[in-house]
Amino acid sequence: MSKFKNRRTGIWGAVAVGGTALTVALSGTAFGVSAQTQLAAQTSSSAPQPTVVLVHGAFADASGWNGVIQRLQSRGYKVVAPANPLRGLANDSAYIRSVLKTIDGPIVLAGHSYGGAVISEAAADNPNVKALVYVSAFMPKEGESLKGLGDMYSGSELNTALDPRPYDGSAGGGTDLYIKQDKFRSVFAADLPCDQANAMFAGQRPIDAVSFGETATKAAWETIPSWAIVAKQDKAIAPDLERFEAKRAKSRTVEINSSHVAMTSHPGVVADVVTEAARSVR
């Protein structure tokens, strides 16, 4: 259990994850907020509560956010978890951008994995998006591709785990990428029970291979405050890459002992980080 003092409220609290102290870094200074403190501040604020939008990544669907959604809804937040098409960065960002335009008032926008690249594009030039949360995510800047970022650091085992499958469609064909069954749990969801990981494998949604080669055209984290969760046991995106991206974006950063799917295996921590981001909205 780790004690902390919220510098804004002056209230002491503690955070622990699975028996291990959780350290949160903000510009090199430790900080933290208990759920009770968050809720008290949230209740006392006269500012409108933001809507939380949660964007899933590749090989997954919105159900991976269920534990986070339940916690945020219990705290009184409106939550939207749209289906990310996974058809390419430009296409998916345009779709999520259109979803954001249907939401009135302030927005906290979170993205997991590939969803991080999508929210970085989709949030740009939308004045309603007040905070970004990246969960074991890609955070490209303009001109960068996911492949280029992935090649910067060792630690990812995703490339050798991919199972490419051609597909046909009304607009032509392409190649979908899945994760192989014998690699799915170790690379994607190592801290989940085997039966849960097996079910996720069976229901995984493939991503079009073009997504990894497309270059980003915008980086909303350059102008919008951001939070980042680094999954220290991630085998899909190298933890060192997640750290580099978070430092570059000057994100408030949390590191946890998690696999790639931190929002599924540690929903309480992720919900608390999203709540902290939401509390910053004024």
ChimeraX commands (.cxc) that place a marker at each C-alpha (Angstrom):
marker #1 position 0.00,0.00,0.00 radius 0.5
marker #1 position 1.42,3.38,-0.98 radius 0.5
marker #1 position 0.39,6.62,0.71 radius 0.5
marker #1 position 0.13,9.91,-1.13 radius 0.5
marker #1 position -1.12,13.44,-0.77 radius 0.5
marker #1 position -3.20,15.12,-3.47 radius 0.5
marker #1 position -1.54,18.49,-3.93 radius 0.5
marker #1 position -4.74,20.08,-5.22 radius 0.5
marker #1 position -7.07,18.89,-2.46 radius 0.5
marker #1 position -4.55,18.34,0.36 radius 0.5
marker #1 position -6.13,14.95,1.12 radius 0.5
marker #1 position -4.04,11.88,1.87 radius 0.5
marker #1 position -4.87,8.51,0.37 radius 0.5
marker #1 position -3.36,5.23,-0.74 radius 0.5
marker #1 position -3.31,3.04,-3.81 radius 0.5
marker #1 position -2.48,-0.63,-4.17 radius 0.5
marker #1 position -2.82,-3.00,-7.11 radius 0.5
marker #1 position -2.81,-6.73,-6.51 radius 0.5
marker #1 position -0.81,-6.22,-3.33 radius 0.5
marker #1 position 1.81,-4.14,-5.16 radius 0.5
marker #1 position 2.09,-0.40,-4.66 radius 0.5
marker #1 position 1.04,1.65,-7.66 radius 0.5
marker #1 position 3.29,4.61,-8.47 radius 0.5
marker #1 position 1.95,7.50,-10.50 radius 0.5
marker #1 position 4.36,10.04,-11.99 radius 0.5
marker #1 position 3.44,13.58,-12.96 radius 0.5
marker #1 position 6.34,15.54,-14.45 radius 0.5
marker #1 position 8.67,13.54,-12.22 radius 0.5
marker #1 position 6.66,14.07,-9.01 radius 0.5
marker #1 position 4.65,11.34,-7.25 radius 0.5
marker #1 position 0.92,11.93,-6.93 radius 0.5
marker #1 position -2.28,9.96,-6.43 radius 0.5
marker #1 position -6.00,10.20,-5.74 radius 0.5
marker #1 position -8.28,7.74,-3.97 radius 0.5
marker #1 position -11.61,6.82,-5.52 radius 0.5
marker #1 position -13.42,8.37,-2.53 radius 0.5
marker #1 position -11.56,11.66,-2.98 radius 0.5
marker #1 position -12.28,11.62,-6.71 radius 0.5
marker #1 position -15.98,11.11,-6.14 radius 0.5
marker #1 position -16.17,13.81,-3.48 radius 0.5
marker #1 position -14.46,16.36,-5.73 radius 0.5
marker #1 position -16.60,15.26,-8.66 radius 0.5
marker #1 position -19.80,15.72,-6.64 radius 0.5
marker #1 position -18.81,19.14,-5.34 radius 0.5
marker #1 position -17.88,20.52,-8.75 radius 0.5
marker #1 position -20.41,22.67,-10.55 radius 0.5
marker #1 position -18.81,22.02,-13.95 radius 0.5
marker #1 position -20.66,19.62,-16.27 radius 0.5
marker #1 position -19.36,16.07,-16.11 radius 0.5
marker #1 position -17.62,14.98,-19.30 radius 0.5
marker #1 position -18.77,12.05,-21.38 radius 0.5
marker #1 position -16.15,9.31,-21.45 radius 0.5
marker #1 position -15.51,7.70,-24.85 radius 0.5
marker #1 position -13.54,4.44,-24.84 radius 0.5
marker #1 position -11.98,3.22,-28.11 radius 0.5
marker #1 position -10.75,-0.36,-28.37 radius 0.5
marker #1 position -7.79,-1.50,-30.40 radius 0.5
marker #1 position -6.91,-4.33,-32.76 radius 0.5
marker #1 position -7.80,-7.99,-32.14 radius 0.5
marker #1 position -10.51,-6.90,-29.71 radius 0.5
marker #1 position -13.91,-5.28,-29.36 radius 0.5
marker #1 position -15.54,-2.84,-26.95 radius 0.5
marker #1 position -16.34,-5.58,-24.41 radius 0.5
marker #1 position -12.74,-5.41,-23.20 radius 0.5
marker #1 position -13.70,-2.14,-21.52 radius 0.5
marker #1 position -16.64,-3.67,-19.57 radius 0.5
marker #1 position -15.00,-3.56,-16.15 radius 0.5
marker #1 position -13.97,0.06,-16.69 radius 0.5
marker #1 position -17.43,0.99,-17.99 radius 0.5
marker #1 position -19.15,-0.46,-14.94 radius 0.5
marker #1 position -16.93,1.49,-12.57 radius 0.5
marker #1 position -17.29,4.78,-14.45 radius 0.5
marker #1 position -21.06,4.41,-14.69 radius 0.5
marker #1 position -21.24,3.75,-10.94 radius 0.5
marker #1 position -19.46,7.09,-10.48 radius 0.5
marker #1 position -22.09,8.87,-12.53 radius 0.5
marker #1 position -20.30,9.23,-15.86 radius 0.5
marker #1 position -21.92,8.81,-19.24 radius 0.5
marker #1 position -19.85,6.29,-21.22 radius 0.5
marker #1 position -19.76,5.52,-24.94 radius 0.5
marker #1 position -17.68,2.61,-26.25 radius 0.5
marker #1 position -18.02,2.62,-30.05 radius 0.5
marker #1 position -16.98,-0.17,-32.40 radius 0.5
marker #1 position -13.63,0.72,-33.96 radius 0.5
marker #1 position -13.84,-0.48,-37.61 radius 0.5
marker #1 position -10.16,-1.60,-37.76 radius 0.5
marker #1 position -10.03,-0.88,-41.50 radius 0.5
marker #1 position -7.13,1.56,-41.53 radius 0.5
marker #1 position -5.96,4.56,-39.53 radius 0.5
marker #1 position -7.50,7.23,-41.77 radius 0.5
marker #1 position -10.79,5.36,-42.07 radius 0.5
marker #1 position -11.07,4.53,-38.37 radius 0.5
marker #1 position -10.13,8.02,-37.23 radius 0.5
marker #1 position -12.78,9.51,-39.51 radius 0.5
marker #1 position -15.38,7.18,-38.05 radius 0.5
marker #1 position -14.49,7.93,-34.42 radius 0.5
marker #1 position -14.36,11.63,-35.28 radius 0.5
marker #1 position -17.95,11.37,-36.52 radius 0.5
marker #1 position -18.98,9.67,-33.25 radius 0.5
marker #1 position -17.41,12.48,-31.23 radius 0.5
marker #1 position -19.38,15.07,-33.20 radius 0.5
marker #1 position -22.63,13.53,-31.94 radius 0.5
marker #1 position -21.70,14.16,-28.28 radius 0.5
marker #1 position -22.56,17.45,-26.62 radius 0.5
marker #1 position -20.36,18.89,-23.92 radius 0.5
marker #1 position -16.83,17.99,-22.76 radius 0.5
marker #1 position -15.31,14.62,-23.64 radius 0.5
marker #1 position -12.61,12.47,-22.11 radius 0.5
marker #1 position -11.32,10.22,-24.88 radius 0.5
marker #1 position -9.45,7.00,-24.11 radius 0.5
marker #1 position -7.81,4.56,-26.50 radius 0.5
marker #1 position -6.27,1.14,-26.02 radius 0.5
marker #1 position -3.40,-0.11,-28.18 radius 0.5
marker #1 position -4.09,0.79,-31.84 radius 0.5
marker #1 position -7.01,2.81,-30.49 radius 0.5
marker #1 position -4.44,5.28,-29.16 radius 0.5
marker #1 position -3.39,6.18,-32.70 radius 0.5
marker #1 position -7.04,6.48,-33.69 radius 0.5
marker #1 position -7.96,8.88,-30.87 radius 0.5
marker #1 position -4.87,11.01,-31.57 radius 0.5
marker #1 position -6.21,11.71,-35.06 radius 0.5
marker #1 position -9.91,11.81,-34.20 radius 0.5
marker #1 position -9.57,14.31,-31.35 radius 0.5
marker #1 position -7.58,16.89,-33.29 radius 0.5
marker #1 position -9.51,20.10,-33.93 radius 0.5
marker #1 position -12.44,18.97,-31.74 radius 0.5
marker #1 position -12.74,21.57,-28.96 radius 0.5
marker #1 position -14.99,19.30,-26.89 radius 0.5
marker #1 position -12.20,16.78,-26.26 radius 0.5
marker #1 position -10.60,18.01,-23.06 radius 0.5
marker #1 position -8.43,15.05,-22.01 radius 0.5
marker #1 position -6.87,11.98,-23.60 radius 0.5
marker #1 position -6.09,8.66,-21.90 radius 0.5
marker #1 position -3.75,6.14,-23.52 radius 0.5
marker #1 position -3.85,2.55,-22.26 radius 0.5
marker #1 position -0.83,0.49,-23.38 radius 0.5
marker #1 position -1.21,2.37,-26.63 radius 0.5
marker #1 position 0.42,3.70,-29.75 radius 0.5
marker #1 position 0.83,7.49,-29.69 radius 0.5
marker #1 position 2.29,8.46,-33.08 radius 0.5
marker #1 position 3.13,11.99,-34.05 radius 0.5
marker #1 position 2.56,13.41,-37.52 radius 0.5
marker #1 position 4.45,11.38,-40.13 radius 0.5
marker #1 position 4.98,8.29,-37.96 radius 0.5
marker #1 position 3.53,4.84,-38.63 radius 0.5
marker #1 position 2.76,2.12,-36.10 radius 0.5
marker #1 position 5.33,-0.13,-37.75 radius 0.5
marker #1 position 7.96,2.58,-37.47 radius 0.5
marker #1 position 7.18,3.10,-33.81 radius 0.5
marker #1 position 7.15,-0.62,-33.13 radius 0.5
marker #1 position 10.61,-1.03,-34.64 radius 0.5
marker #1 position 12.12,1.53,-32.27 radius 0.5
marker #1 position 12.28,-0.75,-29.22 radius 0.5
marker #1 position 12.65,-4.45,-28.53 radius 0.5
marker #1 position 10.20,-6.29,-26.32 radius 0.5
marker #1 position 7.22,-6.83,-28.59 radius 0.5
marker #1 position 6.45,-10.36,-29.78 radius 0.5
marker #1 position 3.50,-9.36,-31.93 radius 0.5
marker #1 position 5.11,-9.67,-35.39 radius 0.5
marker #1 position 5.85,-13.37,-35.05 radius 0.5
marker #1 position 2.39,-14.01,-33.57 radius 0.5
marker #1 position 0.41,-12.57,-36.49 radius 0.5
marker #1 position -1.76,-14.75,-38.73 radius 0.5
marker #1 position -2.44,-12.92,-42.04 radius 0.5
marker #1 position -5.59,-13.92,-43.93 radius 0.5
marker #1 position -6.71,-12.45,-47.28 radius 0.5
marker #1 position -10.28,-11.17,-47.57 radius 0.5
marker #1 position -12.62,-10.00,-50.32 radius 0.5
marker #1 position -15.14,-7.19,-50.15 radius 0.5
marker #1 position -17.30,-4.88,-52.21 radius 0.5
marker #1 position -14.53,-2.27,-52.27 radius 0.5
marker #1 position -11.87,-4.82,-53.17 radius 0.5
marker #1 position -9.72,-7.13,-51.11 radius 0.5
marker #1 position -6.95,-6.92,-48.58 radius 0.5
marker #1 position -5.25,-8.76,-45.76 radius 0.5
marker #1 position -6.64,-9.12,-42.27 radius 0.5
marker #1 position -4.33,-9.76,-39.34 radius 0.5
marker #1 position -5.25,-12.05,-36.46 radius 0.5
marker #1 position -3.14,-13.34,-33.56 radius 0.5
marker #1 position -2.39,-17.07,-33.70 radius 0.5
marker #1 position -4.10,-19.22,-31.13 radius 0.5
marker #1 position -0.88,-20.58,-29.60 radius 0.5
marker #1 position 0.43,-17.04,-29.15 radius 0.5
marker #1 position -2.71,-15.15,-28.18 radius 0.5
marker #1 position -2.58,-15.45,-24.41 radius 0.5
marker #1 position 1.19,-15.00,-23.99 radius 0.5
marker #1 position 1.38,-11.97,-26.29 radius 0.5
marker #1 position -1.97,-10.31,-25.66 radius 0.5
marker #1 position -3.54,-11.37,-22.37 radius 0.5
marker #1 position -1.02,-13.23,-20.21 radius 0.5
marker #1 position -2.52,-12.10,-16.90 radius 0.5
marker #1 position -6.04,-13.27,-17.70 radius 0.5
marker #1 position -7.35,-16.78,-16.94 radius 0.5
marker #1 position -6.88,-19.28,-19.77 radius 0.5
marker #1 position -10.60,-19.68,-20.40 radius 0.5
marker #1 position -11.09,-15.91,-20.66 radius 0.5
marker #1 position -8.12,-15.53,-23.00 radius 0.5
marker #1 position -9.37,-18.42,-25.14 radius 0.5
marker #1 position -12.77,-16.77,-25.47 radius 0.5
marker #1 position -11.11,-13.50,-26.45 radius 0.5
marker #1 position -9.07,-15.35,-29.08 radius 0.5
marker #1 position -12.19,-16.89,-30.59 radius 0.5
marker #1 position -13.95,-13.53,-30.76 radius 0.5
marker #1 position -11.02,-11.40,-31.82 radius 0.5
marker #1 position -11.66,-8.81,-34.51 radius 0.5
marker #1 position -8.93,-8.62,-37.14 radius 0.5
marker #1 position -7.27,-5.43,-38.27 radius 0.5
marker #1 position -6.49,-4.60,-41.88 radius 0.5
marker #1 position -2.74,-4.85,-42.44 radius 0.5
marker #1 position -2.65,-1.40,-44.04 radius 0.5
marker #1 position -3.24,0.09,-40.59 radius 0.5
marker #1 position 0.34,-0.52,-39.51 radius 0.5
marker #1 position 1.87,1.20,-42.53 radius 0.5
marker #1 position -0.30,4.32,-42.66 radius 0.5
marker #1 position 1.28,7.46,-41.29 radius 0.5
marker #1 position -0.41,9.71,-38.77 radius 0.5
marker #1 position -1.46,13.16,-39.93 radius 0.5
marker #1 position -2.29,14.65,-36.53 radius 0.5
marker #1 position -1.26,14.22,-32.90 radius 0.5
marker #1 position -3.91,15.55,-30.56 radius 0.5
marker #1 position -1.69,14.90,-27.53 radius 0.5
marker #1 position 0.44,17.86,-28.61 radius 0.5
marker #1 position -2.33,20.26,-27.57 radius 0.5
marker #1 position -4.68,18.25,-25.30 radius 0.5
marker #1 position -3.65,17.12,-21.78 radius 0.5
marker #1 position -2.99,13.39,-21.68 radius 0.5
marker #1 position -2.67,10.47,-19.28 radius 0.5
marker #1 position -0.85,7.23,-20.11 radius 0.5
marker #1 position -0.87,3.75,-18.62 radius 0.5
marker #1 position 2.28,1.73,-19.25 radius 0.5
marker #1 position 1.78,-2.04,-19.06 radius 0.5
marker #1 position 5.10,-3.33,-17.76 radius 0.5
marker #1 position 4.49,-6.93,-18.91 radius 0.5
marker #1 position 3.19,-5.98,-22.37 radius 0.5
marker #1 position 4.33,-8.30,-25.17 radius 0.5
marker #1 position 2.30,-6.66,-27.93 radius 0.5
marker #1 position 3.71,-3.12,-27.60 radius 0.5
marker #1 position 7.12,-2.78,-25.97 radius 0.5
marker #1 position 6.84,-1.13,-22.54 radius 0.5
marker #1 position 9.86,1.03,-23.39 radius 0.5
marker #1 position 7.98,2.37,-26.39 radius 0.5
marker #1 position 5.00,3.18,-24.18 radius 0.5
marker #1 position 7.32,5.03,-21.80 radius 0.5
marker #1 position 8.96,6.95,-24.65 radius 0.5
marker #1 position 5.62,8.01,-26.07 radius 0.5
marker #1 position 4.25,9.09,-22.69 radius 0.5
marker #1 position 7.37,11.11,-21.89 radius 0.5
marker #1 position 7.30,12.77,-25.31 radius 0.5
marker #1 position 3.65,13.71,-24.86 radius 0.5
marker #1 position 4.28,14.91,-21.29 radius 0.5
marker #1 position 1.52,12.54,-20.18 radius 0.5
marker #1 position 0.73,11.91,-16.54 radius 0.5
marker #1 position 1.94,8.34,-16.36 radius 0.5
marker #1 position 0.96,5.22,-14.43 radius 0.5
marker #1 position 2.96,1.98,-14.63 radius 0.5
marker #1 position 1.35,-1.32,-13.64 radius 0.5
marker #1 position 2.30,-5.00,-13.82 radius 0.5
marker #1 position -0.11,-5.83,-16.59 radius 0.5
marker #1 position -0.30,-7.58,-19.92 radius 0.5
marker #1 position -1.35,-5.66,-23.02 radius 0.5
marker #1 position -5.03,-5.66,-22.00 radius 0.5
marker #1 position -4.66,-3.52,-18.87 radius 0.5
marker #1 position -8.26,-2.28,-19.08 radius 0.5
marker #1 position -9.47,-5.90,-18.77 radius 0.5
marker #1 position -7.02,-7.25,-16.19 radius 0.5
marker #1 position -6.81,-4.05,-14.10 radius 0.5
marker #1 position -10.12,-2.25,-14.71 radius 0.5
marker #1 position -10.05,-0.48,-11.35 radius 0.5
marker #1 position -6.71,1.20,-12.04 radius 0.5
marker #1 position -7.78,2.22,-15.54 radius 0.5
marker #1 position -11.10,3.58,-14.26 radius 0.5
marker #1 position -9.26,5.61,-11.62 radius 0.5
marker #1 position -6.92,7.12,-14.22 radius 0.5
marker #1 position -9.87,7.99,-16.47 radius 0.5
marker #1 position -11.62,9.53,-13.45 radius 0.5
marker #1 position -8.54,11.61,-12.68 radius 0.5
marker #1 position -8.56,12.84,-16.27 radius 0.5
marker #1 position -12.28,13.60,-16.04 radius 0.5
marker #1 position -11.79,15.56,-12.81 radius 0.5
marker #1 position -9.33,17.81,-14.63 radius 0.5
marker #1 position -12.04,19.00,-16.99 radius 0.5
marker #1 position -13.37,22.43,-16.07 radius 0.5
marker link #1:1,2 radius 0.2
marker link #1:2,3 radius 0.2
marker link #1:3,4 radius 0.2
marker link #1:4,5 radius 0.2
marker link #1:5,6 radius 0.2
marker link #1:6,7 radius 0.2
marker link #1:7,8 radius 0.2
marker link #1:8,9 radius 0.2
marker link #1:9,10 radius 0.2
marker link #1:10,11 radius 0.2
marker link #1:11,12 radius 0.2
marker link #1:12,13 radius 0.2
marker link #1:13,14 radius 0.2
marker link #1:14,15 radius 0.2
marker link #1:15,16 radius 0.2
marker link #1:16,17 radius 0.2
marker link #1:17,18 radius 0.2
marker link #1:18,19 radius 0.2
marker link #1:19,20 radius 0.2
marker link #1:20,21 radius 0.2
marker link #1:21,22 radius 0.2
marker link #1:22,23 radius 0.2
marker link #1:23,24 radius 0.2
marker link #1:24,25 radius 0.2
marker link #1:25,26 radius 0.2
marker link #1:26,27 radius 0.2
marker link #1:27,28 radius 0.2
marker link #1:28,29 radius 0.2
marker link #1:29,30 radius 0.2
marker link #1:30,31 radius 0.2
marker link #1:31,32 radius 0.2
marker link #1:32,33 radius 0.2
marker link #1:33,34 radius 0.2
marker link #1:34,35 radius 0.2
marker link #1:35,36 radius 0.2
marker link #1:36,37 radius 0.2
marker link #1:37,38 radius 0.2
marker link #1:38,39 radius 0.2
marker link #1:39,40 radius 0.2
marker link #1:40,41 radius 0.2
marker link #1:41,42 radius 0.2
marker link #1:42,43 radius 0.2
marker link #1:43,44 radius 0.2
marker link #1:44,45 radius 0.2
marker link #1:45,46 radius 0.2
marker link #1:46,47 radius 0.2
marker link #1:47,48 radius 0.2
marker link #1:48,49 radius 0.2
marker link #1:49,50 radius 0.2
marker link #1:50,51 radius 0.2
marker link #1:51,52 radius 0.2
marker link #1:52,53 radius 0.2
marker link #1:53,54 radius 0.2
marker link #1:54,55 radius 0.2
marker link #1:55,56 radius 0.2
marker link #1:56,57 radius 0.2
marker link #1:57,58 radius 0.2
marker link #1:58,59 radius 0.2
marker link #1:59,60 radius 0.2
marker link #1:60,61 radius 0.2
marker link #1:61,62 radius 0.2
marker link #1:62,63 radius 0.2
marker link #1:63,64 radius 0.2
marker link #1:64,65 radius 0.2
marker link #1:65,66 radius 0.2
marker link #1:66,67 radius 0.2
marker link #1:67,68 radius 0.2
marker link #1:68,69 radius 0.2
marker link #1:69,70 radius 0.2
marker link #1:70,71 radius 0.2
marker link #1:71,72 radius 0.2
marker link #1:72,73 radius 0.2
marker link #1:73,74 radius 0.2
marker link #1:74,75 radius 0.2
marker link #1:75,76 radius 0.2
marker link #1:76,77 radius 0.2
marker link #1:77,78 radius 0.2
marker link #1:78,79 radius 0.2
marker link #1:79,80 radius 0.2
marker link #1:80,81 radius 0.2
marker link #1:81,82 radius 0.2
marker link #1:82,83 radius 0.2
marker link #1:83,84 radius 0.2
marker link #1:84,85 radius 0.2
marker link #1:85,86 radius 0.2
marker link #1:86,87 radius 0.2
marker link #1:87,88 radius 0.2
marker link #1:88,89 radius 0.2
marker link #1:89,90 radius 0.2
marker link #1:90,91 radius 0.2
marker link #1:91,92 radius 0.2
marker link #1:92,93 radius 0.2
marker link #1:93,94 radius 0.2
marker link #1:94,95 radius 0.2
marker link #1:95,96 radius 0.2
marker link #1:96,97 radius 0.2
marker link #1:97,98 radius 0.2
marker link #1:98,99 radius 0.2
marker link #1:99,100 radius 0.2
marker link #1:100,101 radius 0.2
marker link #1:101,102 radius 0.2
marker link #1:102,103 radius 0.2
marker link #1:103,104 radius 0.2
marker link #1:104,105 radius 0.2
marker link #1:105,106 radius 0.2
marker link #1:106,107 radius 0.2
marker link #1:107,108 radius 0.2
marker link #1:108,109 radius 0.2
marker link #1:109,110 radius 0.2
marker link #1:110,111 radius 0.2
marker link #1:111,112 radius 0.2
marker link #1:112,113 radius 0.2
marker link #1:113,114 radius 0.2
marker link #1:114,115 radius 0.2
marker link #1:115,116 radius 0.2
marker link #1:116,117 radius 0.2
marker link #1:117,118 radius 0.2
marker link #1:118,119 radius 0.2
marker link #1:119,120 radius 0.2
marker link #1:120,121 radius 0.2
marker link #1:121,122 radius 0.2
marker link #1:122,123 radius 0.2
marker link #1:123,124 radius 0.2
marker link #1:124,125 radius 0.2
marker link #1:125,126 radius 0.2
marker link #1:126,127 radius 0.2
marker link #1:127,128 radius 0.2
marker link #1:128,129 radius 0.2
marker link #1:129,130 radius 0.2
marker link #1:130,131 radius 0.2
marker link #1:131,132 radius 0.2
marker link #1:132,133 radius 0.2
marker link #1:133,134 radius 0.2
marker link #1:134,135 radius 0.2
marker link #1:135,136 radius 0.2
marker link #1:136,137 radius 0.2
marker link #1:137,138 radius 0.2
marker link #1:138,139 radius 0.2
marker link #1:139,140 radius 0.2
marker link #1:140,141 radius 0.2
marker link #1:141,142 radius 0.2
marker link #1:142,143 radius 0.2
marker link #1:143,144 radius 0.2
marker link #1:144,145 radius 0.2
marker link #1:145,146 radius 0.2
marker link #1:146,147 radius 0.2
marker link #1:147,148 radius 0.2
marker link #1:148,149 radius 0.2
marker link #1:149,150 radius 0.2
marker link #1:150,151 radius 0.2
marker link #1:151,152 radius 0.2
marker link #1:152,153 radius 0.2
marker link #1:153,154 radius 0.2
marker link #1:154,155 radius 0.2
marker link #1:155,156 radius 0.2
marker link #1:156,157 radius 0.2
marker link #1:157,158 radius 0.2
marker link #1:158,159 radius 0.2
marker link #1:159,160 radius 0.2
marker link #1:160,161 radius 0.2
marker link #1:161,162 radius 0.2
marker link #1:162,163 radius 0.2
marker link #1:163,164 radius 0.2
marker link #1:164,165 radius 0.2
marker link #1:165,166 radius 0.2
marker link #1:166,167 radius 0.2
marker link #1:167,168 radius 0.2
marker link #1:168,169 radius 0.2
marker link #1:169,170 radius 0.2
marker link #1:170,171 radius 0.2
marker link #1:171,172 radius 0.2
marker link #1:172,173 radius 0.2
marker link #1:173,174 radius 0.2
marker link #1:174,175 radius 0.2
marker link #1:175,176 radius 0.2
marker link #1:176,177 radius 0.2
marker link #1:177,178 radius 0.2
marker link #1:178,179 radius 0.2
marker link #1:179,180 radius 0.2
marker link #1:180,181 radius 0.2
marker link #1:181,182 radius 0.2
marker link #1:182,183 radius 0.2
marker link #1:183,184 radius 0.2
marker link #1:184,185 radius 0.2
marker link #1:185,186 radius 0.2
marker link #1:186,187 radius 0.2
marker link #1:187,188 radius 0.2
marker link #1:188,189 radius 0.2
marker link #1:189,190 radius 0.2
marker link #1:190,191 radius 0.2
marker link #1:191,192 radius 0.2
marker link #1:192,193 radius 0.2
marker link #1:193,194 radius 0.2
marker link #1:194,195 radius 0.2
marker link #1:195,196 radius 0.2
marker link #1:196,197 radius 0.2
marker link #1:197,198 radius 0.2
marker link #1:198,199 radius 0.2
marker link #1:199,200 radius 0.2
marker link #1:200,201 radius 0.2
marker link #1:201,202 radius 0.2
marker link #1:202,203 radius 0.2
marker link #1:203,204 radius 0.2
marker link #1:204,205 radius 0.2
marker link #1:205,206 radius 0.2
marker link #1:206,207 radius 0.2
marker link #1:207,208 radius 0.2
marker link #1:208,209 radius 0.2
marker link #1:209,210 radius 0.2
marker link #1:210,211 radius 0.2
marker link #1:211,212 radius 0.2
marker link #1:212,213 radius 0.2
marker link #1:213,214 radius 0.2
marker link #1:214,215 radius 0.2
marker link #1:215,216 radius 0.2
marker link #1:216,217 radius 0.2
marker link #1:217,218 radius 0.2
marker link #1:218,219 radius 0.2
marker link #1:219,220 radius 0.2
marker link #1:220,221 radius 0.2
marker link #1:221,222 radius 0.2
marker link #1:222,223 radius 0.2
marker link #1:223,224 radius 0.2
marker link #1:224,225 radius 0.2
marker link #1:225,226 radius 0.2
marker link #1:226,227 radius 0.2
marker link #1:227,228 radius 0.2
marker link #1:228,229 radius 0.2
marker link #1:229,230 radius 0.2
marker link #1:230,231 radius 0.2
marker link #1:231,232 radius 0.2
marker link #1:232,233 radius 0.2
marker link #1:233,234 radius 0.2
marker link #1:234,235 radius 0.2
marker link #1:235,236 radius 0.2
marker link #1:236,237 radius 0.2
marker link #1:237,238 radius 0.2
marker link #1:238,239 radius 0.2
marker link #1:239,240 radius 0.2
marker link #1:240,241 radius 0.2
marker link #1:241,242 radius 0.2
marker link #1:242,243 radius 0.2
marker link #1:243,244 radius 0.2
marker link #1:244,245 radius 0.2
marker link #1:245,246 radius 0.2
marker link #1:246,247 radius 0.2
marker link #1:247,248 radius 0.2
marker link #1:248,249 radius 0.2
marker link #1:249,250 radius 0.2
marker link #1:250,251 radius 0.2
marker link #1:251,252 radius 0.2
marker link #1:252,253 radius 0.2
marker link #1:253,254 radius 0.2
marker link #1:254,255 radius 0.2
marker link #1:255,256 radius 0.2
marker link #1:256,257 radius 0.2
marker link #1:257,258 radius 0.2
marker link #1:258,259 radius 0.2
marker link #1:259,260 radius 0.2
marker link #1:260,261 radius 0.2
marker link #1:261,262 radius 0.2
marker link #1:262,263 radius 0.2
marker link #1:263,264 radius 0.2
marker link #1:264,265 radius 0.2
marker link #1:265,266 radius 0.2
marker link #1:266,267 radius 0.2
marker link #1:267,268 radius 0.2
marker link #1:268,269 radius 0.2
marker link #1:269,270 radius 0.2
marker link #1:270,271 radius 0.2
marker link #1:271,272 radius 0.2
marker link #1:272,273 radius 0.2
marker link #1:273,274 radius 0.2
marker link #1:274,275 radius 0.2
marker link #1:275,276 radius 0.2
marker link #1:276,277 radius 0.2
marker link #1:277,278 radius 0.2
marker link #1:278,279 radius 0.2
marker link #1:279,280 radius 0.2
marker link #1:280,281 radius 0.2
marker link #1:281,282 radius 0.2
view
